[in-house]
């Protein structure tokens, strides 16, 4: 298994030599490599078994460094970065040629963000290159929100996991791009739609793409546990699947079932987001056949939580 620790110097040494390191962010843990090294990026795709048409997100320590890797930052993108970086926001911008085509999946754009986790921010400040870092899990599976999650899934394929404790948001970043002057949300995530629109006005929400995605996180089937997951009204589904071994995932209500996980007893969407992926992993370890999940309120981070539940229920079984 991989070594788990907090040694930034060791992480830098491995990254400098073209190896992969799992890193903590406020959203989820990422599988990082030198974003300017196509050979290192190829290792990321191989370790994750990730299709090469799905682009990677590039991580930088600050807005100033982002200018080194993109040709321009539109006014609305700059406004978003100034207000929400470091944080759970990825901006899709026109890339410079030093970003390898493998990292951008052949697109002329690149997703770029500044993570808020202090350990990874310090690591990025020591590096002379940005980090390409998709979630540190096998492609299509539930994203990791703790170092142990990474070790369970990829520990035999990488040497080092930088341990920053549990992710304090627990959902991937919100991805925003621009089609002409129109801002487009390619993926709902840890930054709410309301926060974005309050700053730059109405944005267009892009539907999922099953192939040829314009940004990371657009695949329809994704974030899936190994167990079958169905969504809907809990009481109706319990009756429908009577006789099956069920795990019940609820927002805040207790349905008095044996194998139940409540995302937030207080009804906090922030807490529900933090607990979502770890709850799905816990169900995978239980002796159950089907996960029944209810949607949360469609506001704030609830939009992103429900997006993940819909796509988890679209997975192959």
C-alpha positions as a Markdown table, in Angstrom:
| # | Residue | x | y | z |
|---|---|---|---|---|
| 1 | Unk | 0.0 | 0.0 | 0.0 |
| 2 | Unk | 1.0 | 3.6 | -0.4 |
| 3 | Unk | 2.8 | 5.6 | 2.3 |
| 4 | Unk | 0.5 | 8.2 | 3.9 |
| 5 | Unk | 2.0 | 11.4 | 5.4 |
| 6 | Unk | 2.2 | 15.2 | 5.4 |
| 7 | Unk | 5.7 | 15.5 | 3.9 |
| 8 | Unk | 5.5 | 18.2 | 1.2 |
| 9 | Unk | 9.2 | 17.7 | 0.4 |
| 10 | Unk | 8.7 | 14.0 | -0.3 |
| 11 | Unk | 5.6 | 14.8 | -2.5 |
| 12 | Unk | 7.6 | 17.4 | -4.5 |
| 13 | Unk | 10.5 | 14.9 | -5.0 |
| 14 | Unk | 8.1 | 12.3 | -6.5 |
| 15 | Unk | 6.3 | 14.8 | -8.7 |
| 16 | Unk | 9.6 | 16.3 | -9.9 |
| 17 | Unk | 10.6 | 12.8 | -11.0 |
| 18 | Unk | 7.5 | 12.3 | -13.0 |
| 19 | Unk | 5.6 | 10.1 | -10.4 |
| 20 | Unk | 2.1 | 10.5 | -9.1 |
| 21 | Unk | 1.0 | 11.7 | -5.7 |
| 22 | Unk | -2.4 | 11.8 | -4.2 |
| 23 | Unk | -3.2 | 15.3 | -2.8 |
| 24 | Unk | -5.9 | 16.7 | -0.5 |
| 25 | Unk | -8.2 | 19.5 | -1.7 |
| 26 | Unk | -11.2 | 21.1 | -0.1 |
| 27 | Unk | -13.4 | 19.3 | -2.6 |
| 28 | Unk | -12.0 | 15.7 | -2.9 |
| 29 | Unk | -8.6 | 14.1 | -3.0 |
| 30 | Unk | -6.8 | 14.3 | -6.4 |
| 31 | Unk | -4.3 | 12.1 | -8.2 |
| 32 | Unk | -1.6 | 14.6 | -9.1 |
| 33 | Unk | 1.2 | 14.8 | -11.7 |
| 34 | Unk | 3.2 | 17.5 | -13.4 |
| 35 | Unk | 0.7 | 19.0 | -15.7 |
| 36 | Unk | 3.3 | 20.0 | -18.3 |
| 37 | Unk | 4.7 | 16.4 | -18.5 |
| 38 | Unk | 2.6 | 14.3 | -21.0 |
| 39 | Unk | 4.3 | 11.1 | -19.8 |
| 40 | Unk | 3.3 | 11.8 | -16.2 |
| 41 | Unk | -0.2 | 12.6 | -17.4 |
| 42 | Unk | -0.4 | 9.3 | -19.2 |
| 43 | Unk | 0.3 | 7.5 | -15.9 |
| 44 | Unk | -2.8 | 9.3 | -14.4 |
| 45 | Unk | -5.0 | 7.9 | -17.2 |
| 46 | Unk | -3.5 | 4.4 | -16.8 |
| 47 | Unk | -3.8 | 4.3 | -13.0 |
| 48 | Unk | -7.4 | 5.5 | -13.0 |
| 49 | Unk | -8.3 | 3.6 | -16.1 |
| 50 | Unk | -9.7 | 6.9 | -17.3 |
| 51 | Unk | -10.6 | 7.4 | -21.0 |
| 52 | Unk | -8.3 | 9.9 | -22.7 |
| 53 | Unk | -11.2 | 11.9 | -24.1 |
| 54 | Unk | -12.0 | 13.1 | -20.6 |
| 55 | Unk | -9.8 | 16.1 | -19.9 |
| 56 | Unk | -7.9 | 16.8 | -16.6 |
| 57 | Unk | -8.2 | 19.8 | -14.3 |
| 58 | Unk | -5.0 | 21.8 | -13.8 |
| 59 | Unk | -4.2 | 23.2 | -10.3 |
| 60 | Unk | -2.3 | 26.4 | -9.6 |
| 61 | Unk | -1.5 | 28.3 | -6.4 |
| 62 | Unk | -3.1 | 31.6 | -7.4 |
| 63 | Unk | -4.6 | 33.7 | -10.2 |
| 64 | Unk | -1.3 | 35.2 | -11.2 |
| 65 | Unk | 0.2 | 31.8 | -11.9 |
| 66 | Unk | -2.9 | 30.9 | -14.0 |
| 67 | Unk | -1.9 | 33.5 | -16.5 |
| 68 | Unk | 1.1 | 31.4 | -17.4 |
| 69 | Unk | -1.0 | 28.6 | -18.8 |
| 70 | Unk | -4.0 | 30.3 | -20.5 |
| 71 | Unk | -4.0 | 32.9 | -23.3 |
| 72 | Unk | -6.6 | 35.2 | -21.7 |
| 73 | Unk | -8.9 | 35.4 | -18.8 |
| 74 | Unk | -12.2 | 37.1 | -19.7 |
| 75 | Unk | -13.6 | 39.8 | -17.4 |
| 76 | Unk | -16.3 | 37.6 | -15.9 |
| 77 | Unk | -13.8 | 34.7 | -15.4 |
| 78 | Unk | -11.4 | 37.1 | -13.6 |
| 79 | Unk | -14.2 | 38.3 | -11.4 |
| 80 | Unk | -15.1 | 34.8 | -10.4 |
| 81 | Unk | -11.5 | 33.9 | -9.7 |
| 82 | Unk | -10.9 | 37.0 | -7.6 |
| 83 | Unk | -14.0 | 36.2 | -5.5 |
| 84 | Unk | -13.9 | 32.4 | -5.3 |
| 85 | Unk | -10.2 | 31.4 | -5.6 |
| 86 | Unk | -8.8 | 29.7 | -3.7 |
| 87 | Unk | -11.9 | 27.5 | -3.7 |
| 88 | Unk | -14.1 | 25.0 | -5.4 |
| 89 | Unk | -14.3 | 26.7 | -8.8 |
| 90 | Unk | -12.7 | 25.5 | -12.1 |
| 91 | Unk | -12.6 | 27.9 | -15.0 |
| 92 | Unk | -12.4 | 26.5 | -18.6 |
| 93 | Unk | -10.2 | 28.9 | -20.6 |
| 94 | Unk | -8.2 | 29.0 | -23.8 |
| 95 | Unk | -4.9 | 27.1 | -23.1 |
| 96 | Unk | -1.4 | 28.0 | -24.0 |
| 97 | Unk | 0.6 | 25.4 | -26.1 |
| 98 | Unk | 2.7 | 24.3 | -23.1 |
| 99 | Unk | -0.3 | 22.4 | -21.7 |
| 100 | Unk | 0.0 | 19.0 | -23.4 |
| 101 | Unk | -2.9 | 17.9 | -25.6 |
| 102 | Unk | -3.3 | 14.8 | -23.5 |
| 103 | Unk | -4.1 | 16.9 | -20.4 |
| 104 | Unk | -6.8 | 18.8 | -22.3 |
| 105 | Unk | -8.0 | 15.8 | -24.3 |
| 106 | Unk | -7.1 | 17.5 | -27.5 |
| 107 | Unk | -9.2 | 20.6 | -26.7 |
| 108 | Unk | -7.9 | 24.1 | -27.1 |
| 109 | Unk | -9.2 | 24.9 | -23.6 |
| 110 | Unk | -8.1 | 23.7 | -20.2 |
| 111 | Unk | -9.9 | 23.5 | -16.9 |
| 112 | Unk | -7.9 | 25.4 | -14.2 |
| 113 | Unk | -8.4 | 26.1 | -10.5 |
| 114 | Unk | -6.7 | 27.2 | -7.3 |
| 115 | Unk | -7.5 | 24.7 | -4.5 |
| 116 | Unk | -8.2 | 26.0 | -1.0 |
| 117 | Unk | -6.6 | 23.2 | 1.0 |
| 118 | Unk | -3.6 | 24.8 | 2.9 |
| 119 | Unk | -1.3 | 21.7 | 2.5 |
| 120 | Unk | -1.8 | 21.5 | -1.3 |
| 121 | Unk | -1.6 | 25.2 | -1.7 |
| 122 | Unk | 1.9 | 25.1 | 0.0 |
| 123 | Unk | 2.9 | 22.3 | -2.2 |
| 124 | Unk | 1.9 | 24.2 | -5.3 |
| 125 | Unk | 3.8 | 27.2 | -4.2 |
| 126 | Unk | 7.0 | 25.1 | -4.1 |
| 127 | Unk | 6.6 | 23.7 | -7.6 |
| 128 | Unk | 7.7 | 25.3 | -10.9 |
| 129 | Unk | 4.8 | 23.7 | -12.7 |
| 130 | Unk | 1.0 | 23.2 | -12.2 |
| 131 | Unk | -0.5 | 19.9 | -11.2 |
| 132 | Unk | -3.0 | 18.0 | -13.2 |
| 133 | Unk | -5.2 | 16.2 | -10.7 |
| 134 | Unk | -8.5 | 14.4 | -11.4 |
| 135 | Unk | -10.1 | 12.6 | -8.4 |
| 136 | Unk | -7.9 | 9.9 | -6.9 |
| 137 | Unk | -10.1 | 6.9 | -7.5 |
| 138 | Unk | -10.8 | 4.4 | -10.3 |
| 139 | Unk | -12.6 | 6.1 | -13.1 |
| 140 | Unk | -16.4 | 6.3 | -12.6 |
| 141 | Unk | -16.3 | 5.3 | -8.9 |
| 142 | Unk | -17.2 | 7.4 | -5.9 |
| 143 | Unk | -14.7 | 10.2 | -5.3 |
| 144 | Unk | -12.4 | 10.0 | -2.3 |
| 145 | Unk | -12.8 | 12.4 | 0.6 |
| 146 | Unk | -10.1 | 10.9 | 2.9 |
| 147 | Unk | -6.5 | 9.6 | 2.5 |
| 148 | Unk | -7.7 | 6.1 | 3.5 |
| 149 | Unk | -10.3 | 6.1 | 0.6 |
| 150 | Unk | -7.4 | 6.7 | -1.8 |
| 151 | Unk | -5.3 | 4.0 | -0.3 |
| 152 | Unk | -8.1 | 1.5 | -0.4 |
| 153 | Unk | -8.5 | 2.0 | -4.2 |
| 154 | Unk | -5.1 | 3.1 | -5.6 |
| 155 | Unk | -2.7 | 2.3 | -2.8 |
| 156 | Unk | -1.0 | -0.4 | -4.7 |
| 157 | Unk | -0.4 | 1.8 | -7.8 |
| 158 | Unk | 1.1 | 4.9 | -6.3 |
| 159 | Unk | 3.8 | 5.6 | -3.7 |
| 160 | Unk | 2.6 | 8.5 | -1.6 |
| 161 | Unk | -0.6 | 10.1 | -0.4 |
| 162 | Unk | -0.4 | 13.6 | 1.1 |
| 163 | Unk | -2.8 | 13.4 | 4.0 |
| 164 | Unk | -4.8 | 16.6 | 4.7 |
| 165 | Unk | -7.6 | 15.1 | 6.7 |
| 166 | Unk | -11.2 | 14.8 | 5.5 |
| 167 | Unk | -12.2 | 17.0 | 2.6 |
| 168 | Unk | -14.3 | 19.9 | 4.1 |
| 169 | Unk | -16.6 | 20.4 | 1.1 |
| 170 | Unk | -16.8 | 16.8 | -0.2 |
| 171 | Unk | -18.1 | 17.5 | -3.7 |
| 172 | Unk | -16.0 | 18.2 | -6.8 |
| 173 | Unk | -15.5 | 21.8 | -8.0 |
| 174 | Unk | -18.1 | 23.7 | -10.0 |
| 175 | Unk | -16.8 | 24.1 | -13.6 |
| 176 | Unk | -17.6 | 27.3 | -15.5 |
| 177 | Unk | -16.6 | 28.0 | -19.1 |
| 178 | Unk | -17.5 | 30.7 | -21.6 |
| 179 | Unk | -19.1 | 30.3 | -25.0 |
| 180 | Unk | -18.5 | 33.8 | -26.5 |
| 181 | Unk | -19.6 | 36.1 | -23.7 |
| 182 | Unk | -22.0 | 33.6 | -22.2 |
| 183 | Unk | -20.9 | 31.9 | -19.0 |
| 184 | Unk | -21.8 | 28.2 | -19.0 |
| 185 | Unk | -21.7 | 25.8 | -16.0 |
| 186 | Unk | -20.4 | 22.5 | -17.3 |
| 187 | Unk | -20.6 | 20.8 | -13.9 |
| 188 | Unk | -22.4 | 21.6 | -10.7 |
| 189 | Unk | -20.2 | 21.3 | -7.6 |
| 190 | Unk | -18.9 | 22.8 | -4.4 |
| 191 | Unk | -19.7 | 26.4 | -5.4 |
| 192 | Unk | -23.4 | 27.1 | -5.6 |
| 193 | Unk | -25.1 | 28.3 | -8.8 |
| 194 | Unk | -26.7 | 31.1 | -6.7 |
| 195 | Unk | -23.2 | 32.4 | -5.6 |
| 196 | Unk | -22.1 | 32.5 | -9.2 |
| 197 | Unk | -25.2 | 34.2 | -10.6 |
| 198 | Unk | -25.2 | 36.8 | -7.8 |
| 199 | Unk | -21.8 | 37.9 | -9.0 |
| 200 | Unk | -21.9 | 37.7 | -12.8 |
| 201 | Unk | -25.6 | 37.3 | -13.7 |
| 202 | Unk | -27.5 | 34.4 | -15.3 |
| 203 | Unk | -25.5 | 31.5 | -16.5 |
| 204 | Unk | -26.4 | 28.6 | -18.8 |
| 205 | Unk | -26.4 | 25.1 | -17.3 |
| 206 | Unk | -24.9 | 22.5 | -19.6 |
| 207 | Unk | -26.4 | 19.0 | -19.7 |
| 208 | Unk | -24.3 | 16.0 | -19.5 |
| 209 | Unk | -22.4 | 14.5 | -22.4 |
| 210 | Unk | -21.9 | 10.8 | -22.8 |
| 211 | Unk | -19.0 | 11.3 | -25.2 |
| 212 | Unk | -16.6 | 14.0 | -26.3 |
| 213 | Unk | -17.1 | 16.2 | -23.2 |
| 214 | Unk | -16.1 | 19.9 | -23.3 |
| 215 | Unk | -14.8 | 19.8 | -19.8 |
| 216 | Unk | -14.1 | 17.3 | -17.0 |
| 217 | Unk | -17.2 | 16.0 | -15.1 |
| 218 | Unk | -19.6 | 15.9 | -18.0 |
| 219 | Unk | -20.1 | 12.2 | -18.4 |
| 220 | Unk | -23.7 | 11.1 | -17.7 |
| 221 | Unk | -22.7 | 7.9 | -15.8 |
| 222 | Unk | -20.2 | 8.7 | -13.0 |
| 223 | Unk | -19.6 | 8.8 | -9.2 |
| 224 | Unk | -21.1 | 5.4 | -8.9 |
| 225 | Unk | -20.9 | 2.9 | -6.0 |
| 226 | Unk | -20.5 | -0.8 | -6.7 |
| 227 | Unk | -24.0 | -1.5 | -5.4 |
| 228 | Unk | -27.1 | -0.6 | -7.5 |
| 229 | Unk | -28.5 | 2.8 | -6.5 |
| 230 | Unk | -32.0 | 3.9 | -7.2 |
| 231 | Unk | -33.5 | 7.3 | -6.4 |
| 232 | Unk | -37.0 | 8.4 | -5.5 |
| 233 | Unk | -39.5 | 8.4 | -2.6 |
| 234 | Unk | -38.1 | 6.2 | 0.2 |
| 235 | Unk | -41.4 | 4.7 | 1.4 |
| 236 | Unk | -42.4 | 3.8 | -2.2 |
| 237 | Unk | -39.0 | 2.3 | -3.0 |
| 238 | Unk | -38.9 | 0.2 | 0.2 |
| 239 | Unk | -42.3 | -1.3 | -0.8 |
| 240 | Unk | -41.1 | -1.8 | -4.4 |
| 241 | Unk | -37.9 | -3.7 | -3.3 |
| 242 | Unk | -39.5 | -5.6 | -0.5 |
| 243 | Unk | -37.5 | -8.8 | 0.1 |
| 244 | Unk | -34.2 | -7.2 | -1.0 |
| 245 | Unk | -31.4 | -6.3 | 1.4 |
| 246 | Unk | -31.6 | -2.5 | 1.3 |
| 247 | Unk | -29.4 | 0.4 | 2.3 |
| 248 | Unk | -31.3 | 3.7 | 2.7 |
| 249 | Unk | -29.7 | 7.1 | 2.2 |
| 250 | Unk | -31.7 | 10.0 | 3.4 |
| 251 | Unk | -31.2 | 13.7 | 3.7 |
| 252 | Unk | -32.4 | 14.4 | 7.3 |
| 253 | Unk | -35.3 | 12.1 | 8.1 |
| 254 | Unk | -35.2 | 8.7 | 10.0 |
| 255 | Unk | -37.2 | 6.0 | 8.3 |
| 256 | Unk | -36.5 | 3.5 | 11.1 |
| 257 | Unk | -34.7 | 1.0 | 8.8 |
| 258 | Unk | -31.7 | -1.0 | 9.9 |
| 259 | Unk | -29.2 | -0.1 | 7.2 |
| 260 | Unk | -29.7 | 3.7 | 7.0 |
| 261 | Unk | -27.4 | 6.7 | 6.7 |
| 262 | Unk | -28.7 | 10.2 | 7.3 |
| 263 | Unk | -26.6 | 12.8 | 5.5 |
| 264 | Unk | -27.5 | 15.6 | 7.9 |
| 265 | Unk | -29.8 | 15.3 | 10.9 |
| 266 | Unk | -30.0 | 19.1 | 11.1 |
| 267 | Unk | -30.9 | 19.5 | 7.4 |
| 268 | Unk | -27.6 | 21.2 | 6.5 |
| 269 | Unk | -26.8 | 20.9 | 2.8 |
| 270 | Unk | -23.1 | 21.7 | 3.5 |
| 271 | Unk | -23.0 | 18.8 | 5.9 |
| 272 | Unk | -24.9 | 16.5 | 3.5 |
| 273 | Unk | -22.3 | 17.3 | 0.7 |
| 274 | Unk | -19.4 | 16.5 | 3.0 |
| 275 | Unk | -21.0 | 13.1 | 3.9 |
| 276 | Unk | -22.3 | 12.0 | 0.5 |
| 277 | Unk | -19.4 | 10.1 | -1.0 |
| 278 | Unk | -18.3 | 8.5 | 2.3 |
| 279 | Unk | -21.8 | 7.3 | 2.8 |
| 280 | Unk | -21.8 | 5.6 | -0.6 |
| 281 | Unk | -18.5 | 4.0 | 0.2 |
| 282 | Unk | -19.9 | 2.7 | 3.5 |
| 283 | Unk | -22.9 | 1.2 | 1.7 |
| 284 | Unk | -20.5 | -0.6 | -0.6 |
| 285 | Unk | -19.0 | -2.3 | 2.5 |
| 286 | Unk | -22.4 | -3.4 | 3.8 |
| 287 | Unk | -24.2 | -6.7 | 3.1 |
| 288 | Unk | -26.9 | -5.1 | 1.0 |
| 289 | Unk | -28.1 | -5.4 | -2.6 |
| 290 | Unk | -29.7 | -2.0 | -3.4 |
| 291 | Unk | -29.1 | 1.5 | -2.2 |
| 292 | Unk | -32.3 | 3.6 | -2.0 |
| 293 | Unk | -31.6 | 7.3 | -2.0 |
| 294 | Unk | -33.8 | 10.4 | -1.8 |
| 295 | Unk | -33.1 | 13.7 | -3.3 |
| 296 | Unk | -32.3 | 16.8 | -1.2 |
| 297 | Unk | -33.8 | 20.2 | -1.7 |
| 298 | Unk | -32.9 | 21.7 | -5.1 |
| 299 | Unk | -31.1 | 24.8 | -3.7 |
| 300 | Unk | -27.5 | 25.7 | -3.0 |
| 301 | Unk | -25.3 | 22.6 | -2.9 |
| 302 | Unk | -28.4 | 20.5 | -3.1 |
| 303 | Unk | -28.3 | 20.9 | -6.9 |
| 304 | Unk | -24.8 | 19.3 | -7.0 |
| 305 | Unk | -25.7 | 16.6 | -4.5 |
| 306 | Unk | -28.7 | 15.6 | -6.6 |
| 307 | Unk | -26.6 | 15.7 | -9.8 |
| 308 | Unk | -24.2 | 13.2 | -8.2 |
| 309 | Unk | -27.1 | 10.9 | -7.1 |
| 310 | Unk | -28.7 | 11.0 | -10.6 |
| 311 | Unk | -25.4 | 10.1 | -12.2 |
| 312 | Unk | -24.6 | 7.4 | -9.6 |
| 313 | Unk | -27.9 | 5.8 | -10.4 |
| 314 | Unk | -27.0 | 5.8 | -14.2 |
| 315 | Unk | -23.9 | 3.6 | -13.6 |
| 316 | Unk | -23.3 | 0.2 | -15.1 |
| 317 | Unk | -24.0 | -2.7 | -12.7 |
